[in-house]
Amino acid sequence: MKALTTLIAISIAALAITIISNAVLAPPQPSPGGEAPEAPLASTEPEALSHGSREIPARLRPWFADYPETVDVGDIRVYASDPARVHEAQDVIDRFAEAGIELPKLEIWTHDDLSGCRLTVEDDTPPAGVYFQRAGVDIVFQCGATFTLIHELAHAHDNNFLTDVDRDEFLSIRDADSWRNEKWSRAAGEHFADVVAWGLTDGAVRPSRNLPNDNASLDAAFEMAMAFSG
């Protein structure tokens, strides 16, 4: 009887392991209304978005799963809602390359416009733009504006290639308190991303929340950012 009880217990344990393994290894299922994309470089359902020093819980899979366009641009994989967004991403990646600003291997998820997106990171609604890491992979999510995509990619460059010495030097010429700060205007990391976006859009959009934002100050800050990349 004891041997039989042991055998039953072993069988139940083996069955449980099989069920758990199948659940973990099962491929993602298509969401209603679209096919699941090819396996991305990282999970498409991040548990949290890292935005500066904030950790904002979010579930973005419904936005990611139905993107019909998937294109690799070098080491960057672009998931897009339509071909126009692919072209925009390719153009922005080219701008970084031409300026000599290195980008890490990453994913870009780009939506066609701001409809359904918030201008701030909040709740489970996709933000207008955010950069975060998931399972060691850099991911940028962006709605609409080219300036926003460049800004978020500048965060990826900062996180992967700037040194603490670089950050201290840049901070010294900006009206900011620290590199990361709860208040946007006091975070030099946000200044850096805005300055890069300003420079790579040829000054088409002037940063309004980060000071100083006169032409001379922005030129000096952008020149310093380029020196870090050289």
Helices and strands as residue ranges (DSSP letters): H 2-25, E 48-51, E 54-57, H 61-64, E 69-73, E 76-80, H 83-99, E 106-111, E 129-134, E 137-143, H 146-161, H 164-171, G 184-186, H 188-200, H 215-229
